[in-house]
Amino acid sequence: MSGHSKFANIKHKKEKNDAAKGKIFTKIGRELAVAVKEGGGPDPNNNSRLRDVIAKAKANNMPNDTIDRNIKKAAGEGSGDNYEHITYEGYGPNGTAIIVKTLTDNKNRTASNVKNAFTKGSGNVGTPGCVSFMFDEKGQIIVSKEDCEMDADELMMLALDSGAEDFSEEEDSFEIVTAPEEFSEVRLKLEEAGLVMADAEVTMIPQTWVDLEDEKDLQNIQKTLDLLDEDDDVQDVYHNANIE
């Protein structure tokens, strides 16, 4: 992962999203609603999926009362029932691979918007599975060095003892990687140890990266990513373009 600091991307996103917190909170609100419905109710102590979304909400500076309000609303009849998960896969400039995960109550609208985002960036939506084999699904926890009192060795031992698969040190952060099914437990153990997490989620990590150096290619993929980012139905976007 060297040279691809997730923490730098998070900081960039958070700075950019300060002006669009409402949009981020809307997306996380949907995730909370679905987690309550599909994960086993509104009590995070009995719903690990909900616990994970709450951790994501807190990492995005969502206020506790907003989180609680979303959970209570989701516990009401009908809320969250009409959302479904749809994943789109496709290609950006220079053969870059892009995965788009959505949570939608209108499949036609979402499909049209996602296709439009790819097209405007000179890319195209492909068939299911066309690029996902180029990624590994992993739990990923990012800890900012400025928020961590432990040294690298101490944190590494804690992470590995908690069940993590891998640990790496970046310039300004630490990255902890887990198997998807171990993510909740590892995150919980680190949280109980008092660790502050800049980001914690199950994500798709590219096996290889594609360097984009042509200015037009860089503009095109940025156009696609910006359009997807603006879409309320889009929850997560993963790609293997090296655009730093």
N, C-alpha and C positions, 0 to 999 in steps of 0.2 A: 504493500500500500504506500510505500515511500513515494513522495512527490505528489500524492493525491490526498492531501490533508482534509479529512472530512470536517474537522473542526473549523478550518478556514472557510469551508463552504457553509457551515452552520452559521458562523458569525456574519458572513455575507448575506445569507438568507434572513437572519434576524434583523440586521440593519435595514434591509430592503423591506422587510415585513412590518417594521414598526408603523409604517404608514398604512398597512393593510391588515392590522391585527384582527379586525372584524371578520375578514375572509378566512383567515387561519382558524379562528374560533368557530366559524360556521362549519368548517370541514371536520374539526375535532369533535364538535357537537354531534355530527352525524355518526362518527366512530363510537362515541359514548353511547348513543341511542342503540346502535346495532350490537355493541358489546353487552349492554344490559339484556337485550332480547335473546341474543344467540349464546351468550356466555353463562347464563344462569342467574339472572336477577340483579337488583341494584346494590347488593352488599359486596363491596370489593374483597372482603375477607373470604367470601365463598365463590368469587368469580375472578380467576387469575387474568382472564382477558380484559376485564374492566380495570383491574389494577394496572395493567400495562398501558392502557389508553390514558388513565389518570396520570401516570408517570410522564407520558408524552405531553399531555396537556400542561403539566407543571413545568416541563422543560421549555415549553413555548410561552411561559409566563401567563398562562390562563389563570385568572383569579379563582380562589377556592369557592367563592359563592357562585361563580358562573359554572364551575364544574358541578357543584351540588345541584344547581337549578336544572342543568341538562340531564343529570341522572334522575332526578325526581320526575321531570317531564317524560323521560323515556320509560319510567316505570308505570306511567299511565297507559290506559288501553290504547292500542293502535299505533302509538308512536314508534317509529323505527321499523315497522313491519313492511313498509313498502320500498325499502332500499334493497338493492341487490348489488353484489360484487361482480364487476365485469373487468377483465384484463385485456388490454390491447397491446399488440407487439408490432414493431415495424422498424423501418430504416430511415436514418437521417443522412446528411451529406457524407460522402466518402465511405459509405457502408457502415456507418456507426449504428449500433443497436440501441433501440429505445423500448422500454417497457412502461406502460401506463396503467396504473391500478385506479379504478373508479368505484364510487359508491353512488348509485343513481336511482331515481324514481321515474326516469324517463329514458329508456334505452335509445330511442331514435334521436333524441336531442344530443345525448352524450356521444353516440357514434358519429353524428354529423360534426360536432365540435372537435372531436379528436382527429377525425380525418382532415378537417380544415387546417388544424394546427400542423399536421405533417405536411400537407400539400403546400402551405405557405412557406415552409422551410425547405422546399424542394425535396421532401422525403415522401415515403408512402407507408400506409398501414399494410402489414403482411398477415399471414395466417397464424392462428394460435400455435405457439411452440416454435415459431420461425427464428426467434433470437433468445428465448429464455434459457436454452441449453448453454449459452455463453456466460451465464451468471450462476452464482451459488447463493442459495437462500441461507442467510446467517443472522443470528442476533448480533447487534452491534451496539456497544456502549462507549460513549466518548466522555472522557473526564478532562476538563481543562486543568492545566498545571497550576494556574493561579488559584483554583478552588480546592486543590488537593494538598494536604499536609504530609502525606506519605511520600517516601522516595520511590523510585521506579521498582526496585527489587521487592520492597514491602507490598506495594500494590499488586505486582505481578503474582506474588505468592498468594495473596488474598483472592485474587481473581481465579487462579488455577485451582486453589483449594475449594472455591465455590462452585466449580464445574465448568469454567471457561475452557475453550479449545486453544485460544491463542491470545497473545498480548504483544503489543508493539508500542514503541515510543516515537511520537512525532515531535516537531520543534516546540509546539506550545500545548500539546495534549497527549493523552494516552488513549489507545484504542484496545478495547476488550472484545473478542469475538467468541460467540457461542454457537452451538447447534440450535436450530430454531426451537426445538422442543425443550431445551434447557434454559432458554432465555429468561422466562419468568422467574424461575428459581434463582438463577445467578443474579439477576437485577435486584431481587428482593434481598438476598444476602448482602449485596454491596450497599444497598440502601440502609439495611439494619446496622451496617458497620459505620454509618455516618457519611458515606461517600456522596458528594454532590455531582450529579451527572448533567453534562451539557446537552446530551442527547442519548436516548435509549429506545431502540426499536428493532423489529425484525425487518431486514432489508435485503436487497439483491446486490451482491458484490460482483463486479465484472471479473472474469478470469484473465482477460487481457484488455488493454486500453488502445484506443485508436487516436493517434496524434492528428489534430486538425491545425494546420498552419496557414492554409489559404484563407484570406480575409473573407471571401464570399461564403466559404463553408462555415466559418465562425459566426458570421452574421445570420446565416440560415438556421443553424442549430439553436442559436440564441432566440431567434424568432419563434421557433417551435416550442422551446422550453418556456418562454414568456407566455405564450398563448395557453399552454397547458396549465401553467401556474395560476392564470387568471380564472380558470374554469372551476366553479364550485364543486362540480361532480368529480373532479380529479383529486384523488387523495395523495398519491405518490407517483413520482416519475423516476425511473432509473435509466442510466445510459452509460456507455463505455467510451465517451468522447473525452479526450484530454484537452480541456479548454482553459486551463489555468495559465 
